[in-house]
Amino acid sequence: MSADVLELKKLVKQLQSAANEQEIVGILNILKKDFEVTESILRESKVGLAVGKLRTHAAKHVADLAKEIVKKWKVAVEKAKGAAGAHHAKAPQQNGKGPERKASVASTPGTPSTPTTAKVELRTAKSDGVKGSTGDSTRDKCTELIYDALASDSGAPVELILKHAQAVEASVLSDCDGVTAAYKSKIRSLFVNLKDKSNPSLRESIVSGELQAEKFTKMTSQEMASEERKAADNKIRAENFHNSLAAAEQQAETDAFQCSRCKQRKCRYRQAQTRSADEPMTTFVTCTNCGNRWKFS
């Protein structure tokens, strides 16, 4: 294992345990400035997966920096593949392997390409020369469909993505007892969730092997959602719960609480036992001045 991979693995651990946004940004800047990556380095260190997950971070400056780094790395990988493809352009095709992908980075001799000017094309089964090999046309098309979703913004090797696409298709086949209407419906549902542009971490976790196909195919749409989407859904559920309780029970007015938003003390509050009986009651407070709501136990 190279020194770069070892160092990147350390940074991945630091990134995953970072206590605040400042630490995250500091590590991301190190990754951006101090490392030149290759496809093998990204795969061995899993740094691409770690940084990719941050593209949906709640803090915009963190998400933007993560997107910039991922884009830079993709360009570097594509450029290397393009150079390798040109070098072996006259070599014969090997059975079972698709044609080399066309370089998606156009550069002028003597002028290095940059993330701001490079164009990274979306990968598909067709562009990667991938075809299903089950002998069943429906299963082969479904495998290619899952491949399209997994490969769209990935820099992983064709063989690795195909392996996981085949595993997903085989798991659905097993769960649905064959090529049934339920099988086709499940494949379509998985494809839609995988293609969600706001959820790159789902695709990356499958390609990396972090999320096994058997577990993935049994997940609900809610479980597949991005962390950002889950946080938004949880907030909506909490507000709906608060509203339902507020509508069902009379609230008392008090000046005992100060609103953190407008600093006024005109509030309404109510208490409810939302946990087990031996736990303290939860107090729900609403500011009558600005409508701010909060709770505490």
C-alpha positions as CSV (number, residue, x, y, z in Angstrom):
1,M,0.0,0.0,0.0
2,S,1.5,3.4,-1.1
3,A,2.2,6.2,1.3
4,D,-0.4,8.4,-0.4
5,V,-3.1,5.7,0.3
6,L,-2.1,5.4,3.9
7,E,-2.1,9.2,4.4
8,L,-5.5,9.5,2.6
9,K,-7.0,6.8,4.9
10,K,-5.9,8.8,7.9
11,L,-7.6,11.9,6.5
12,V,-10.7,9.9,5.8
13,K,-10.9,8.9,9.4
14,Q,-10.3,12.5,10.5
15,L,-13.0,13.7,8.1
16,Q,-15.6,11.2,9.5
17,S,-14.8,12.2,13.1
18,A,-14.6,16.0,12.5
19,A,-16.4,17.8,15.3
20,N,-17.4,20.9,13.3
21,E,-17.5,22.5,9.8
22,Q,-14.2,24.3,10.3
23,E,-12.4,21.0,10.8
24,I,-14.1,19.5,7.7
25,V,-13.2,22.5,5.5
26,G,-9.6,22.3,6.7
27,I,-9.3,18.6,5.8
28,L,-11.0,19.2,2.4
29,N,-8.6,22.0,1.6
30,I,-5.7,19.6,2.3
31,L,-7.2,17.0,0.0
32,K,-7.7,19.6,-2.7
33,K,-4.2,21.1,-2.6
34,D,-1.8,18.4,-1.5
35,F,-2.9,15.2,-3.3
36,E,-2.9,14.1,-6.9
37,V,-5.2,11.0,-7.1
38,T,-5.6,8.1,-9.5
39,E,-8.4,5.7,-9.9
40,S,-6.6,3.0,-7.8
41,I,-5.8,5.5,-5.1
42,L,-9.4,6.6,-4.8
43,R,-10.6,3.0,-4.7
44,E,-8.1,1.8,-2.1
45,S,-8.4,4.8,0.2
46,K,-12.2,5.2,-0.2
47,V,-11.5,9.0,0.0
48,G,-13.8,9.5,-3.0
49,L,-16.7,8.0,-1.1
50,A,-16.0,10.1,2.0
51,V,-15.8,13.4,0.1
52,G,-18.7,12.5,-2.1
53,K,-21.0,12.2,0.9
54,L,-20.3,15.8,1.8
55,R,-21.8,17.1,-1.4
56,T,-25.2,17.0,0.4
57,H,-23.9,18.6,3.6
58,A,-26.3,21.1,5.1
59,A,-23.6,23.9,5.0
60,K,-23.4,25.2,1.5
61,H,-19.7,26.1,1.6
62,V,-18.9,22.6,2.7
63,A,-21.0,21.0,0.0
64,D,-19.6,23.3,-2.7
65,L,-16.0,22.5,-1.7
66,A,-16.7,18.8,-1.7
67,K,-18.3,19.1,-5.2
68,E,-15.3,21.0,-6.5
69,I,-12.9,18.3,-5.2
70,V,-15.0,15.4,-6.6
71,K,-15.2,17.2,-10.0
72,K,-11.4,17.8,-10.0
73,W,-10.7,14.1,-9.2
74,K,-13.2,12.9,-11.9
75,V,-11.4,15.0,-14.5
76,A,-8.1,13.6,-13.4
77,V,-9.3,10.0,-13.7
78,E,-11.0,10.6,-17.0
79,K,-7.9,12.3,-18.4
80,A,-5.8,9.3,-17.3
81,K,-8.2,6.9,-18.9
82,G,-8.2,8.9,-22.1
83,A,-4.4,8.8,-22.2
84,A,-4.4,5.0,-21.6
85,G,-7.0,4.5,-24.3
86,A,-5.0,6.4,-26.8
87,H,-1.9,4.4,-25.9
88,H,-3.7,1.1,-26.5
89,A,-5.9,2.3,-29.4
90,K,-4.5,-0.4,-31.7
91,A,-4.8,-3.2,-29.2
92,P,-7.5,-5.9,-30.0
93,Q,-10.6,-6.0,-27.8
94,Q,-10.7,-8.6,-25.0
95,N,-13.7,-10.8,-24.6
96,G,-16.0,-9.8,-21.8
97,K,-14.7,-6.2,-21.7
98,G,-16.3,-3.2,-23.2
99,P,-14.5,-0.7,-25.4
100,E,-12.3,1.9,-23.9
101,R,-14.4,5.0,-23.0
102,K,-13.7,8.1,-25.1
103,A,-11.8,10.8,-23.2
104,S,-14.2,13.4,-22.0
105,V,-11.5,15.9,-21.3
106,A,-10.3,18.0,-24.2
107,S,-7.0,19.8,-23.7
108,T,-4.7,21.9,-25.7
109,P,-1.1,20.7,-25.9
110,G,0.9,22.3,-23.2
111,T,-2.1,23.6,-21.4
112,P,-3.4,21.5,-18.5
113,S,-7.2,21.0,-18.3
114,T,-9.0,22.4,-15.3
115,P,-12.3,21.5,-13.6
116,T,-13.8,24.7,-14.7
117,T,-13.3,24.0,-18.4
118,A,-13.4,20.2,-18.6
119,K,-16.6,18.4,-19.6
120,V,-17.3,15.1,-17.9
121,E,-19.8,13.0,-19.7
122,L,-22.3,10.8,-18.0
123,R,-21.5,7.1,-18.2
124,T,-24.0,4.5,-19.4
125,A,-23.9,0.8,-20.1
126,K,-23.8,1.7,-23.8
127,S,-20.9,4.1,-23.5
128,D,-18.9,1.6,-21.4
129,G,-19.7,-1.3,-23.8
130,V,-21.6,-3.2,-21.1
131,K,-24.2,-5.8,-21.9
132,G,-26.1,-8.3,-19.7
133,S,-24.9,-11.9,-19.8
134,T,-27.8,-13.9,-18.3
135,G,-29.3,-15.0,-21.6
136,D,-32.6,-13.5,-20.6
137,S,-33.3,-10.3,-22.5
138,T,-35.5,-8.8,-19.7
139,R,-32.9,-9.5,-17.0
140,D,-30.1,-8.2,-19.2
141,K,-31.9,-4.9,-19.8
142,C,-32.6,-4.5,-16.1
143,T,-28.9,-5.1,-15.3
144,E,-28.0,-2.5,-17.8
145,L,-30.5,-0.1,-16.3
146,I,-29.0,-0.4,-12.8
147,Y,-25.6,-0.1,-14.3
148,D,-26.6,3.2,-15.9
149,A,-27.7,4.6,-12.5
150,L,-24.6,3.4,-10.7
151,A,-22.1,4.5,-13.4
152,S,-23.6,7.9,-14.2
153,D,-21.2,10.0,-12.1
154,S,-18.7,7.3,-11.0
155,G,-15.0,7.0,-11.7
156,A,-14.9,3.3,-10.8
157,P,-13.8,0.6,-13.2
158,V,-16.4,-1.0,-15.5
159,E,-15.9,-4.4,-14.0
160,L,-16.6,-3.2,-10.5
161,I,-19.8,-1.3,-11.4
162,L,-21.0,-4.2,-13.5
163,K,-20.4,-6.6,-10.6
164,H,-22.6,-4.6,-8.2
165,A,-25.3,-4.0,-10.9
166,Q,-25.5,-7.8,-11.5
167,A,-25.7,-8.4,-7.7
168,V,-28.6,-5.9,-7.4
169,E,-30.5,-7.5,-10.2
170,A,-29.9,-11.0,-8.9
171,S,-31.1,-10.0,-5.4
172,V,-34.3,-8.5,-6.9
173,L,-34.8,-11.7,-8.9
174,S,-34.5,-13.8,-5.8
175,D,-36.8,-11.5,-3.7
176,C,-39.5,-11.6,-6.4
177,D,-39.2,-15.3,-7.3
178,G,-38.4,-14.7,-10.9
179,V,-39.0,-12.1,-13.7
180,T,-42.5,-11.1,-12.5
181,A,-44.4,-7.8,-12.6
182,A,-43.1,-7.2,-9.1
183,Y,-39.5,-7.7,-10.3
184,K,-39.9,-5.1,-13.0
185,S,-41.6,-2.7,-10.7
186,K,-38.8,-3.1,-8.1
187,I,-36.1,-2.5,-10.7
188,R,-37.8,0.7,-11.9
189,S,-38.1,1.9,-8.3
190,L,-34.5,1.2,-7.5
191,F,-33.4,2.9,-10.7
192,V,-35.3,6.1,-9.8
193,N,-33.8,6.3,-6.3
194,L,-30.3,5.6,-7.6
195,K,-30.5,8.3,-10.3
196,D,-31.5,11.0,-7.8
197,K,-28.9,13.7,-8.4
198,S,-29.1,14.9,-4.8
199,N,-28.1,11.5,-3.4
200,P,-24.7,10.6,-4.8
201,S,-23.7,8.9,-1.6
202,L,-26.3,6.1,-2.2
203,R,-24.6,5.2,-5.5
204,E,-21.1,5.5,-4.1
205,S,-21.9,3.3,-1.1
206,I,-23.1,0.5,-3.4
207,V,-20.2,0.8,-5.9
208,S,-17.7,0.8,-3.0
209,G,-19.3,-2.3,-1.4
210,E,-20.1,-0.5,1.8
211,L,-23.8,-1.2,1.1
212,Q,-24.5,-4.8,0.1
213,A,-26.9,-5.5,-2.8
214,E,-29.1,-7.8,-0.6
215,K,-29.6,-5.0,2.0
216,F,-30.1,-2.3,-0.6
217,T,-32.9,-4.1,-2.5
218,K,-34.9,-4.4,0.7
219,M,-34.6,-0.8,1.7
220,T,-37.6,1.6,1.4
221,S,-37.5,4.8,-0.5
222,Q,-37.3,6.7,2.8
223,E,-34.3,4.6,3.9
224,M,-32.6,5.3,0.6
225,A,-33.1,9.1,0.9
226,S,-30.2,11.4,1.3
227,E,-29.3,12.7,4.8
228,E,-30.5,16.1,3.7
229,R,-33.9,14.7,2.7
230,K,-34.2,12.7,5.9
231,A,-33.4,15.7,8.0
232,A,-36.1,17.7,6.1
233,D,-38.7,14.9,6.6
234,N,-37.9,14.6,10.3
235,K,-38.4,18.3,10.7
236,I,-41.8,18.2,8.9
237,R,-42.8,15.2,11.1
238,A,-41.8,17.1,14.3
239,E,-43.7,20.2,13.2
240,N,-46.8,18.1,12.4
241,F,-46.6,16.4,15.8
242,H,-46.2,19.7,17.5
243,N,-49.2,21.2,15.6
244,S,-51.4,18.1,16.4
245,L,-50.6,18.3,20.0
246,A,-51.1,22.1,20.1
247,A,-54.5,21.7,18.4
248,A,-55.6,18.9,20.8
249,E,-54.7,20.5,24.1
250,Q,-55.1,23.9,25.6
251,Q,-51.9,25.9,26.0
252,A,-51.2,28.2,28.9
253,E,-49.6,31.7,28.5
254,T,-46.5,32.6,30.4
255,D,-43.6,35.0,30.5
256,A,-41.3,32.4,32.1
257,F,-39.6,31.6,28.7
258,Q,-37.6,34.0,26.5
259,C,-37.7,33.5,22.7
260,S,-34.3,33.0,21.2
261,R,-35.3,34.6,18.0
262,C,-37.1,37.9,19.0
263,K,-36.1,37.9,22.7
264,Q,-39.7,38.5,23.8
265,R,-41.3,36.7,26.7
266,K,-44.9,36.4,25.5
267,C,-45.2,32.6,25.1
268,R,-47.7,29.8,25.2
269,Y,-46.6,26.4,26.5
270,R,-47.9,22.9,27.1
271,Q,-46.5,19.7,28.4
272,A,-46.8,16.1,27.2
273,Q,-45.4,12.7,28.1
274,T,-43.8,11.8,24.8
275,R,-41.4,9.2,26.2
276,S,-41.7,6.4,28.8
277,A,-43.5,7.1,32.1
278,D,-40.3,7.4,34.2
279,E,-38.9,10.0,31.9
280,P,-39.6,13.8,32.4
281,M,-42.3,15.4,30.4
282,T,-41.6,17.4,27.3
283,T,-42.4,21.1,27.3
284,F,-43.5,22.6,24.0
285,V,-43.2,26.4,23.8
286,T,-44.6,28.8,21.1
287,C,-43.6,32.5,21.0
288,T,-46.8,34.5,20.5
289,N,-44.8,37.4,19.1
290,C,-42.9,35.8,16.2
291,G,-44.3,32.2,16.1
292,N,-40.9,30.6,17.0
293,R,-41.3,27.1,18.5
294,W,-39.0,25.0,20.6
295,K,-39.2,22.2,23.1
296,F,-37.2,20.8,26.0
297,S,-37.4,18.1,28.7
